[in-house]
Every structure is written in C-alpha cells, then in structure tokens.
Amino acid sequence: MELINQTNGGHGSALLTGYHHALTLDSEYIFQVDSDDQFLPSDFSKLWKMREAAPFILGIRAKRHDPLSRIFITKFLKSSLRFLFGTKISDANIPYRLIQRDFLSSIIHCLPPGIFAPNVFISVLASKYLGNLPQVPVTHIERSTGQVSLIRLGLIKACIRSFVELIKFSTLLDYKVSRMKLELNQTNNDELKRLHA
C-alpha cells in the first residue's frame, strides 16, 4: 500500500490526485472507494466479475444510510443529470467504481480544470460514451468513523457550484465524448477497442 499526502484541498482534489497517481502505475484496472468505512470490501467482487463487459462499472447504494439532506441532493442530482445530459445514472457521485486504465485516462483528459465533484463528471462522460452504463447495487452502511466534510450551508454552496459547473459542461459534452473516442481509438489496447469502440 502507498500513502499520498497533500494539503487538504477537498474531496475532489483528493480524488484527482489519486486518479492521476493510479494512472502512472502498471495496472490495467483502477478501483476507487472512500476511506469512511461505509462500503463493504466484499462487494468489489460484483464489479470485478463484470470487468470484461464494460470499461467502467459503477456501484450504486441500494439503500443509503446518510442524512436526509444528502439523500435529497443525490435525487436532485439524478434528475439534473437526466435533464442536462439525458443520462440515467442512479448514483453519479458514489465513491465505489472500477475503471479500466485507458478508459479513465481518456476521461481525465476531458475533465474541466478545478471542478468540485469530478466523480459526477466522470460518470456522465462514461455514460454518454458507453450508452448503457453498468450500475451494480452495493451495500452502504452508517458512518462510524470520521466526520462529514460538508454540512448545512457548506453543502448547499457545494451543490450550487456543482450545478453551475454541470450547466457549463453540458455545452461541451459532445466535443468531450468525441475527444474520448479519438483517444481510445489511438490506444494500443485492442481488447478495449474491440469491446467498446
């Protein structure tokens, strides 16, 4: 195991640091999960079994154990993504996802700089590229360690910021997906091209 320390720049910054570092490693797949002990390691096998069907497998919280405010925001996000992008993503920001390395690399290159919630944008790009995004129910349990980083006013401000970022991104979506296709067509990963071109 390798630990990476950085100045606290928020959840999105930590995610991108982790993704960028993972892309430098000699691995075919990258699995992302938060460290708040709200997910079960055993559910990983559900995603792993589907790895040959798609380069991006998304977990979804079948029953979410979070405050009502966060559950409401997830529902609002789901509706917003369907309205803005025509996607049907049940849990776009869930930190439980398995991604093929080259596929993640193509997405990372298409992300706007400085975004607050990169996992939402990653889910949208994957959904638009694949057409049918695999979503696997996983167990979600109540938080027993740490503290929620965004509460009350901070959470509202974060949601407004993310919504504005998504609106701006919606005007660039077709271009971004075309860029992904171009990059993936140039990759040496013949299996990825065969399955998902």
Sequence and secondary structure as in RCSB ss.txt:
>XXXX:A:sequence
MELINQTNGGHGSALLTGYHHALTLDSEYIFQVDSDDQFLPSDFSKLWKMREAAPFILGIRAKRHDPLSRIFITK
FLKSSLRFLFGTKISDANIPYRLIQRDFLSSIIHCLPPGIFAPNVFISVLASKYLGNLPQVPVTHIERSTGQVSL
IRLGLIKACIRSFVELIKFSTLLDYKVSRMKLELNQTNNDELKRLHA
>XXXX:A:secstr
          HHHHHHHHHHHHHTSS SEEEEE SSS B GGGHHHHHTTTTT SEEEEEESS  S HHHHHHHH
HHHHHHHHHH    S TT SEEEEEHHHHHHHHTTS TT S HHHHHHHHHHHHHSS  EEEE B    SS  S 
 THHHHHHHHHHHHHHHHHHTTHHHHHHHHHHHHHTSS HHHHHHH 
